[in-house]
Amino acid sequence: MSNIVDPLVARIAARVRSERERRRWTLARLADASGVSQAMISRIERGESSPTAVVLGKLSAAFQLSVASLLALAEGAQDDGTAGTAGVHREADAAEWRDPATGYRRRQITDPQFPAEIAEIHLPPGARVPYPAAAFAFVRQVVWVLDGHLTFHDGDAVHELGRGDTIELGEPTARVFANTTDTGCRYAVILARGARP
């Protein structure tokens, strides 16, 4: 087994640990708040395990952050001092996070300091990614389907979204992003932050 840690996994590890430590939470407290085991949180914080989208959803909900915010903060943690500067961002230079369970891929389009967070998501055929309601607290969010078909569960409502369709998310509720087709789906998430604790 290789000792090389993916740089993005290392940044996610550092972000989860710093969010926990900023709140002065123990591993046990975060485990209680998130429903993720202490052992799994410990492996994530050490960079030994890449969290799935579902686990990230539970952790971000416990922190009262959106998944997009948690990942954007990790993806935007650049060492070269260029985060937040104006200019061109090349696709080839963007960090892409891949969910090890579903193959879901996410690329941050804007820096964390930009007033709106924009991310591009690739959801492979058959993938289903659920998030708890708390992962949508303190944000306003729009989902915009760029290619393919997205089955979006918004609480009890189910929306079938095709290319060009958008949905503005209302009050926080449990949500599921699903691709029930045999072709990939690509969508953008546009998020504006609201008040947070």
Accessible surface in RSA format (square Angstrom, percent):
REM  Atomic radii and reference values for relative SASA: ProtOr
REM  Chains: A
REM  Algorithm: Lee & Richards
REM  Probe-radius: 1.40
REM  Slices: 20
REM RES _ NUM      All-atoms   Total-Side   Main-Chain    Non-polar    All polar
REM                ABS   REL    ABS   REL    ABS   REL    ABS   REL    ABS   REL
RES MET A   1   230.01 119.1 145.26  96.1  84.75 201.8 123.46 105.0 106.56 141.2
RES SER A   2    76.90  65.0  48.24  64.4  28.67  66.0  53.95 114.9  22.96  32.2
RES ASN A   3   146.80 101.2 120.19 116.1  26.61  64.1  38.20  91.9 108.60 105.0
RES ILE A   4   156.10  88.8 130.76  97.4  25.33  61.1 135.86  97.8  20.24  54.9
RES VAL A   5    68.82  45.3  49.57  44.9  19.26  46.4  52.85  45.9  15.97  43.3
RES ASP A   6    76.41  53.5  65.00  64.7  11.42  27.0  25.27  59.5  51.14  51.0
RES PRO A   7    89.98  65.6  84.14  76.7   5.84  21.2  89.54  73.9   0.44   2.7
RES LEU A   8     8.93   5.0   8.28   5.9   0.65   1.6   8.28   5.8   0.65   1.7
RES VAL A   9    21.26  14.0  20.86  18.9   0.40   1.0  20.86  18.1   0.40   1.1
RES ALA A  10    42.96  39.5  36.34  56.1   6.62  15.1  38.16  53.7   4.80  12.7
RES ARG A  11    63.46  26.6  59.41  30.3   4.05   9.6  24.85  34.0  38.61  23.4
RES ILE A  12     1.73   1.0   1.68   1.3   0.05   0.1   1.73   1.2   0.00   0.0
RES ALA A  13     4.35   4.0   4.12   6.4   0.23   0.5   4.25   6.0   0.10   0.3
RES ALA A  14    43.21  39.7  40.70  62.8   2.51   5.7  41.11  57.9   2.11   5.6
RES ARG A  15    61.68  25.9  59.44  30.3   2.24   5.3   3.36   4.6  58.32  35.3
RES VAL A  16     0.00   0.0   0.00   0.0   0.00   0.0   0.00   0.0   0.00   0.0
RES ARG A  17    86.04  36.1  86.04  43.9   0.00   0.0  23.37  31.9  62.67  38.0
RES SER A  18    46.20  39.0  41.47  55.3   4.74  10.9  42.67  90.9   3.54   5.0
RES GLU A  19     6.38   3.7   6.03   4.6   0.35   0.8   0.35   0.7   6.03   4.9
RES ARG A  20    30.46  12.8  30.46  15.5   0.00   0.0   0.00   0.0  30.46  18.5
RES GLU A  21    95.04  54.6  82.09  62.1  12.95  30.8  32.66  63.2  62.39  50.9
RES ARG A  22   143.78  60.4 111.23  56.7  32.55  77.5  73.38 100.3  70.40  42.7
RES ARG A  23    55.28  23.2  32.84  16.7  22.44  53.4  24.84  34.0  30.44  18.4
RES ARG A  24   219.03  92.0 188.58  96.1  30.45  72.5  69.88  95.5 149.15  90.4
RES TRP A  25    34.14  13.7  28.05  13.6   6.10  14.3  23.29  12.4  10.85  17.6
RES THR A  26    85.26  60.6  80.70  81.8   4.57  10.9  78.96 106.1   6.31   9.5
RES LEU A  27    49.14  27.4  46.13  33.0   3.01   7.6  46.13  32.4   3.01   8.1
RES ALA A  28    47.96  44.1  43.84  67.7   4.12   9.4  44.46  62.6   3.50   9.3
RES ARG A  29   134.56  56.5 128.51  65.5   6.05  14.4  40.30  55.1  94.26  57.1
RES LEU A  30     0.00   0.0   0.00   0.0   0.00   0.0   0.00   0.0   0.00   0.0
RES ALA A  31    16.09  14.8  11.46  17.7   4.63  10.5  11.88  16.7   4.22  11.2
RES ASP A  32   131.05  91.8 101.39 100.9  29.67  70.2  21.39  50.3 109.67 109.4
RES ALA A  33    57.36  52.7  18.85  29.1  38.51  87.6  30.82  43.4  26.54  70.3
RES SER A  34    12.78  10.8   0.00   0.0  12.78  29.4   3.27   7.0   9.51  13.3
RES GLY A  35    60.26  74.3   0.00   N/A  60.26  74.3  35.54  97.5  24.73  55.4
RES VAL A  36     9.54   6.3   4.40   4.0   5.14  12.4   8.80   7.6   0.74   2.0
RES SER A  37    65.96  55.7  49.85  66.5  16.10  37.1  51.99 110.7  13.97  19.6
RES GLN A  38    89.56  50.1  85.50  62.5   4.05   9.7  20.23  43.1  69.32  52.6
RES ALA A  39    57.91  53.2  46.00  71.0  11.91  27.1  54.74  77.1   3.17   8.4
RES MET A  40    51.01  26.4  51.01  33.8   0.00   0.0  50.51  42.9   0.51   0.7
RES ILE A  41     0.00   0.0   0.00   0.0   0.00   0.0   0.00   0.0   0.00   0.0
RES SER A  42    23.58  19.9  21.94  29.3   1.64   3.8  11.61  24.7  11.97  16.8
RES ARG A  43    90.69  38.1  90.69  46.2   0.00   0.0  31.83  43.5  58.86  35.7
RES ILE A  44     1.28   0.7   0.56   0.4   0.72   1.7   0.56   0.4   0.72   2.0
RES GLU A  45    11.42   6.6   9.70   7.3   1.72   4.1   3.78   7.3   7.65   6.2
RES ARG A  46   136.31  57.2 106.07  54.1  30.24  72.0  68.85  94.1  67.47  40.9
RES GLY A  47    10.48  12.9   0.00   N/A  10.48  12.9   2.49   6.8   7.99  17.9
RES GLU A  48   102.32  58.7  69.35  52.5  32.97  78.5  38.15  73.8  64.17  52.4
RES SER A  49    25.63  21.7  18.95  25.3   6.68  15.4  11.85  25.2  13.77  19.3
RES SER A  50    35.43  29.9  21.44  28.6  13.99  32.2  18.85  40.1  16.59  23.2
RES PRO A  51     2.37   1.7   0.55   0.5   1.82   6.6   2.37   2.0   0.00   0.0
RES THR A  52    34.24  24.4  33.78  34.2   0.46   1.1  31.12  41.8   3.12   4.7
RES ALA A  53     0.21   0.2   0.08   0.1   0.13   0.3   0.21   0.3   0.00   0.0
RES VAL A  54    48.63  32.0  48.57  44.0   0.05   0.1  48.57  42.2   0.05   0.1
RES VAL A  55    25.38  16.7  25.38  23.0   0.00   0.0  25.38  22.0   0.00   0.0
RES LEU A  56     0.04   0.0   0.04   0.0   0.00   0.0   0.04   0.0   0.00   0.0
RES GLY A  57     0.00   0.0   0.00   N/A   0.00   0.0   0.00   0.0   0.00   0.0
RES LYS A  58    80.24  39.1  78.23  48.0   2.01   4.8  33.79  30.4  46.44  49.5
RES LEU A  59     0.00   0.0   0.00   0.0   0.00   0.0   0.00   0.0   0.00   0.0
RES SER A  60     0.00   0.0   0.00   0.0   0.00   0.0   0.00   0.0   0.00   0.0
RES ALA A  61    12.91  11.9   8.47  13.1   4.44  10.1   8.80  12.4   4.11  10.9
RES ALA A  62    15.27  14.0   0.00   0.0  15.27  34.7   6.51   9.2   8.76  23.2
RES PHE A  63     3.27   1.6   0.00   0.0   3.27   8.5   0.78   0.5   2.49   7.1
RES GLN A  64    74.01  41.4  73.55  53.8   0.46   1.1  10.86  23.1  63.16  47.9
RES LEU A  65     4.96   2.8   2.67   1.9   2.30   5.8   4.96   3.5   0.00   0.0
RES SER A  66     3.33   2.8   2.55   3.4   0.78   1.8   2.55   5.4   0.78   1.1
RES VAL A  67    14.81   9.7  13.26  12.0   1.55   3.7  13.26  11.5   1.55   4.2
RES ALA A  68    11.70  10.8   8.55  13.2   3.15   7.2   9.12  12.8   2.58   6.8
RES SER A  69     6.42   5.4   6.42   8.6   0.00   0.0   3.63   7.7   2.79   3.9
RES LEU A  70     1.86   1.0   1.59   1.1   0.27   0.7   1.59   1.1   0.27   0.7
RES LEU A  71     0.69   0.4   0.54   0.4   0.14   0.4   0.69   0.5   0.00   0.0
RES ALA A  72     0.18   0.2   0.18   0.3   0.00   0.0   0.18   0.2   0.00   0.0
RES LEU A  73    50.10  27.9  46.75  33.4   3.35   8.4  46.87  32.9   3.23   8.7
RES ALA A  74     1.26   1.2   0.43   0.7   0.83   1.9   1.26   1.8   0.00   0.0
RES GLU A  75    11.28   6.5   3.28   2.5   8.00  19.0   3.45   6.7   7.83   6.4
RES GLY A  76     7.60   9.4   0.00   N/A   7.60   9.4   4.25  11.7   3.35   7.5
RES ALA A  77    46.06  42.3  30.12  46.5  15.94  36.3  42.64  60.1   3.42   9.0
RES GLN A  78    76.01  42.5  50.71  37.1  25.30  60.2  23.20  49.4  52.81  40.1
RES ASP A  79   155.61 109.0 115.20 114.7  40.40  95.5  42.13  99.1 113.48 113.2
RES ASP A  80   100.85  70.6  66.49  66.2  34.37  81.3  47.48 111.8  53.37  53.2
RES GLY A  81    64.27  79.3   0.00   N/A  64.27  79.3  40.62 111.5  23.65  53.0
RES THR A  82    60.95  43.4  59.54  60.4   1.41   3.4  53.29  71.6   7.66  11.6
RES ALA A  83    29.53  27.1  12.70  19.6  16.83  38.3  13.11  18.5  16.41  43.5
RES GLY A  84    42.82  52.8   0.00   N/A  42.82  52.8   9.62  26.4  33.20  74.4
RES THR A  85    72.76  51.7  62.90  63.8   9.86  23.5  57.26  76.9  15.50  23.4
RES ALA A  86   109.61 100.8  69.30 106.9  40.31  91.7  80.51 113.4  29.10  77.1
RES GLY A  87    57.86  71.4   0.00   N/A  57.86  71.4  34.00  93.3  23.86  53.4
RES VAL A  88   113.54  74.7  80.07  72.5  33.47  80.6  84.80  73.7  28.74  78.0
RES HIS A  89   106.26  58.1  76.35  53.1  29.91  76.5  52.81  54.4  53.46  62.2
RES ARG A  90   155.79  65.4 149.57  76.2   6.22  14.8  47.87  65.4 107.92  65.4
RES GLU A  91   123.76  71.1 110.48  83.6  13.27  31.6  34.35  66.4  89.41  73.0
RES ALA A  92   101.12  93.0  58.83  90.8  42.28  96.2  70.92  99.9  30.20  80.0
RES ASP A  93   118.24  82.8  84.32  83.9  33.92  80.2  34.23  80.6  84.01  83.8
RES ALA A  94    35.32  32.5  10.16  15.7  25.16  57.2  20.14  28.4  15.18  40.2
RES ALA A  95    31.31  28.8  14.09  21.7  17.22  39.2  24.15  34.0   7.16  19.0
RES GLU A  96    79.43  45.6  53.81  40.7  25.62  61.0  18.30  35.4  61.14  49.9
RES TRP A  97     4.96   2.0   3.97   1.9   0.99   2.3   4.96   2.6   0.00   0.0
RES ARG A  98   131.30  55.1 121.48  61.9   9.82  23.4  47.61  65.1  83.69  50.7
RES ASP A  99     1.39   1.0   0.89   0.9   0.50   1.2   0.00   0.0   1.39   1.4
RES PRO A 100    80.74  58.8  40.94  37.3  39.81 144.7  50.77  41.9  29.97 186.3
RES ALA A 101    73.55  67.6  31.07  48.0  42.47  96.6  40.96  57.7  32.58  86.3
RES THR A 102    38.61  27.5  19.06  19.3  19.54  46.6  27.16  36.5  11.45  17.3
RES GLY A 103    21.32  26.3   0.00   N/A  21.32  26.3  16.18  44.4   5.14  11.5
RES TYR A 104     9.09   4.2   9.09   5.2   0.00   0.0   0.84   0.6   8.26  10.2
RES ARG A 105    67.49  28.3  67.22  34.3   0.27   0.6   2.24   3.1  65.25  39.5
RES ARG A 106     4.66   2.0   4.34   2.2   0.32   0.8   0.32   0.4   4.34   2.6
RES ARG A 107    42.67  17.9  42.35  21.6   0.32   0.8   7.25   9.9  35.42  21.5
RES GLN A 108    19.35  10.8   8.71   6.4  10.64  25.3   8.70  18.5  10.65   8.1
RES ILE A 109    66.17  37.7  52.27  38.9  13.90  33.5  54.21  39.0  11.96  32.5
RES THR A 110    20.48  14.6  14.10  14.3   6.38  15.2  18.76  25.2   1.72   2.6
RES ASP A 111    18.08  12.7  14.34  14.3   3.74   8.8   4.23   9.9  13.85  13.8
RES PRO A 112    16.34  11.9   9.53   8.7   6.81  24.8   9.91   8.2   6.43  40.0
RES GLN A 113   118.44  66.2  86.52  63.2  31.92  76.0  59.08 125.8  59.36  45.0
RES PHE A 114   106.01  53.0 100.71  62.4   5.30  13.8 104.93  63.6   1.08   3.1
RES PRO A 115   108.41  79.0  88.44  80.6  19.96  72.6  98.15  81.0  10.25  63.7
RES ALA A 116    25.64  23.6  25.64  39.6   0.00   0.0  25.64  36.1   0.00   0.0
RES GLU A 117     2.72   1.6   2.19   1.7   0.53   1.3   1.53   3.0   1.19   1.0
RES ILE A 118    51.20  29.1  51.20  38.1   0.00   0.0  51.20  36.9   0.00   0.0
RES ALA A 119     2.09   1.9   1.68   2.6   0.41   0.9   1.71   2.4   0.38   1.0
RES GLU A 120    18.33  10.5  18.20  13.8   0.13   0.3   6.00  11.6  12.34  10.1
RES ILE A 121     2.60   1.5   2.60   1.9   0.00   0.0   2.60   1.9   0.00   0.0
RES HIS A 122    48.81  26.7  48.74  33.9   0.06   0.2  27.90  28.8  20.90  24.3
RES LEU A 123     0.84   0.5   0.00   0.0   0.84   2.1   0.35   0.2   0.48   1.3
RES PRO A 124    36.97  26.9  32.22  29.4   4.75  17.3  36.77  30.4   0.20   1.2
RES PRO A 125    68.36  49.8  47.89  43.7  20.47  74.4  48.12  39.7  20.24 125.8
RES GLY A 126    62.48  77.0   0.00   N/A  62.48  77.0  34.44  94.5  28.04  62.8
RES ALA A 127     8.28   7.6   0.65   1.0   7.63  17.4   7.29  10.3   1.00   2.6
RES ARG A 128   133.14  55.9 121.32  61.8  11.82  28.1  48.64  66.5  84.50  51.2
RES VAL A 129     0.24   0.2   0.24   0.2   0.00   0.0   0.24   0.2   0.00   0.0
RES PRO A 130    42.31  30.8  40.60  37.0   1.71   6.2  40.96  33.8   1.35   8.4
RES TYR A 131    15.08   7.0  10.87   6.2   4.21  11.0  12.31   9.2   2.77   3.4
RES PRO A 132    46.99  34.2  39.71  36.2   7.28  26.5  46.22  38.2   0.77   4.8
RES ALA A 133    36.94  34.0  33.77  52.1   3.17   7.2  33.77  47.6   3.17   8.4
RES ALA A 134    43.03  39.6  35.43  54.7   7.60  17.3  40.83  57.5   2.21   5.8
RES ALA A 135     2.00   1.8   0.82   1.3   1.17   2.7   0.82   1.2   1.17   3.1
RES PHE A 136    13.38   6.7  10.62   6.6   2.76   7.2  10.62   6.4   2.76   7.9
RES ALA A 137    17.51  16.1  16.74  25.8   0.77   1.7  17.11  24.1   0.40   1.1
RES PHE A 138    74.12  37.1  55.14  34.2  18.98  49.4  64.47  39.1   9.65  27.6
RES VAL A 139    22.46  14.8   5.32   4.8  17.14  41.3   6.35   5.5  16.11  43.7
RES ARG A 140   154.67  64.9 152.76  77.9   1.91   4.5  63.80  87.2  90.87  55.1
RES GLN A 141    15.08   8.4  10.91   8.0   4.17   9.9   1.98   4.2  13.09   9.9
RES VAL A 142    43.60  28.7  43.60  39.5   0.00   0.0  43.60  37.9   0.00   0.0
RES VAL A 143     0.00   0.0   0.00   0.0   0.00   0.0   0.00   0.0   0.00   0.0
RES TRP A 144   113.56  45.6 113.56  55.0   0.00   0.0 106.91  57.0   6.66  10.8
RES VAL A 145     0.07   0.0   0.00   0.0   0.07   0.2   0.00   0.0   0.07   0.2
RES LEU A 146    37.03  20.6  29.64  21.2   7.39  18.6  32.45  22.8   4.57  12.3
RES ASP A 147    51.54  36.1  51.54  51.3   0.00   0.0  21.81  51.3  29.73  29.7
RES GLY A 148    30.74  37.9   0.00   N/A  30.74  37.9  18.69  51.3  12.06  27.0
RES HIS A 149    55.70  30.4  55.15  38.3   0.55   1.4  36.90  38.0  18.80  21.9
RES LEU A 150     0.00   0.0   0.00   0.0   0.00   0.0   0.00   0.0   0.00   0.0
RES THR A 151     7.47   5.3   7.47   7.6   0.00   0.0   6.94   9.3   0.53   0.8
RES PHE A 152     0.00   0.0   0.00   0.0   0.00   0.0   0.00   0.0   0.00   0.0
RES HIS A 153    47.00  25.7  47.00  32.7   0.00   0.0  29.36  30.3  17.64  20.5
RES ASP A 154    32.29  22.6  24.83  24.7   7.46  17.6   0.57   1.3  31.72  31.6
RES GLY A 155    31.26  38.5   0.00   N/A  31.26  38.5  15.22  41.8  16.04  35.9
RES ASP A 156   154.83 108.5 120.97 120.4  33.86  80.1  42.54 100.1 112.29 112.0
RES ALA A 157    47.64  43.8  37.00  57.1  10.65  24.2  45.81  64.5   1.83   4.8
RES VAL A 158    77.73  51.1  48.34  43.8  29.39  70.8  48.34  42.0  29.39  79.7
RES HIS A 159    64.16  35.1  60.54  42.1   3.62   9.3  39.89  41.1  24.27  28.2
RES GLU A 160   103.25  59.3  77.90  58.9  25.34  60.3  53.36 103.2  49.89  40.7
RES LEU A 161    15.40   8.6  15.40  11.0   0.00   0.0  15.40  10.8   0.00   0.0
RES GLY A 162    22.06  27.2   0.00   N/A  22.06  27.2  19.79  54.3   2.26   5.1
RES ARG A 163   181.97  76.4 155.22  79.1  26.75  63.7  46.64  63.7 135.33  82.0
RES GLY A 164    47.32  58.4   0.00   N/A  47.32  58.4  26.78  73.5  20.54  46.0
RES ASP A 165    60.21  42.2  55.56  55.3   4.65  11.0  11.51  27.1  48.71  48.6
RES THR A 166    77.27  55.0  53.48  54.2  23.79  56.7  22.90  30.8  54.37  82.2
RES ILE A 167    23.06  13.1  18.99  14.1   4.07   9.8  23.06  16.6   0.00   0.0
RES GLU A 168   121.83  69.9 100.51  76.0  21.33  50.8  27.33  52.9  94.50  77.2
RES LEU A 169     6.63   3.7   2.93   2.1   3.70   9.3   3.18   2.2   3.45   9.3
RES GLY A 170    53.89  66.5   0.00   N/A  53.89  66.5  40.38 110.8  13.52  30.3
RES GLU A 171   149.25  85.7 138.12 104.5  11.13  26.5  65.14 126.0  84.11  68.7
RES PRO A 172    59.26  43.2  39.32  35.8  19.95  72.5  39.32  32.5  19.95 124.0
RES THR A 173    41.01  29.2  38.47  39.0   2.54   6.1  22.49  30.2  18.52  28.0
RES ALA A 174    57.63  53.0  53.32  82.3   4.31   9.8  53.70  75.6   3.94  10.4
RES ARG A 175     2.71   1.1   1.96   1.0   0.74   1.8   0.40   0.5   2.31   1.4
RES VAL A 176    17.63  11.6  17.63  16.0   0.00   0.0  17.63  15.3   0.00   0.0
RES PHE A 177     6.37   3.2   6.37   3.9   0.00   0.0   6.37   3.9   0.00   0.0
RES ALA A 178     4.68   4.3   4.68   7.2   0.00   0.0   4.68   6.6   0.00   0.0
RES ASN A 179     0.98   0.7   0.00   0.0   0.98   2.4   0.00   0.0   0.98   0.9
RES THR A 180   101.77  72.4  65.63  66.5  36.14  86.1  57.96  77.9  43.81  66.2
RES THR A 181    44.41  31.6  30.61  31.0  13.80  32.9  39.23  52.7   5.19   7.8
RES ASP A 182   128.73  90.2 104.19 103.7  24.55  58.0  43.44 102.2  85.30  85.1
RES THR A 183    82.88  58.9  78.92  80.0   3.96   9.4  68.42  91.9  14.46  21.9
RES GLY A 184    42.89  52.9   0.00   N/A  42.89  52.9  24.22  66.5  18.68  41.8
RES CYS A 185     3.12   2.4   0.05   0.1   3.08   7.2   1.05   2.7   2.08   2.2
RES ARG A 186    70.61  29.6  70.22  35.8   0.39   0.9  12.49  17.1  58.12  35.2
RES TYR A 187     2.67   1.2   2.67   1.5   0.00   0.0   0.27   0.2   2.40   3.0
RES ALA A 188     8.43   7.7   8.43  13.0   0.00   0.0   8.43  11.9   0.00   0.0
RES VAL A 189    11.82   7.8  11.16  10.1   0.66   1.6  11.16   9.7   0.66   1.8
RES ILE A 190    49.24  28.0  47.75  35.6   1.48   3.6  47.75  34.4   1.48   4.0
RES LEU A 191     0.83   0.5   0.39   0.3   0.45   1.1   0.54   0.4   0.29   0.8
RES ALA A 192    45.14  41.5  44.14  68.1   1.00   2.3  44.14  62.2   1.00   2.7
RES ARG A 193    98.60  41.4  69.93  35.7  28.67  68.3  42.65  58.3  55.95  33.9
RES GLY A 194    37.84  46.7   0.00   N/A  37.84  46.7  28.80  79.0   9.04  20.2
RES ALA A 195    90.20  82.9  67.63 104.4  22.57  51.3  78.99 111.2  11.21  29.7
RES ARG A 196    98.94  41.5  68.46  34.9  30.47  72.5  31.35  42.8  67.59  41.0
RES PRO A 197   111.93  81.6  49.36  45.0  62.57 227.5  91.14  75.3  20.79 129.2
END  Absolute sums over single chains surface
CHAIN  1 A     9977.8       7566.0       2411.9       5539.8       4438.0
END  Absolute sums over all chains
TOTAL          9977.8       7566.0       2411.9       5539.8       4438.0
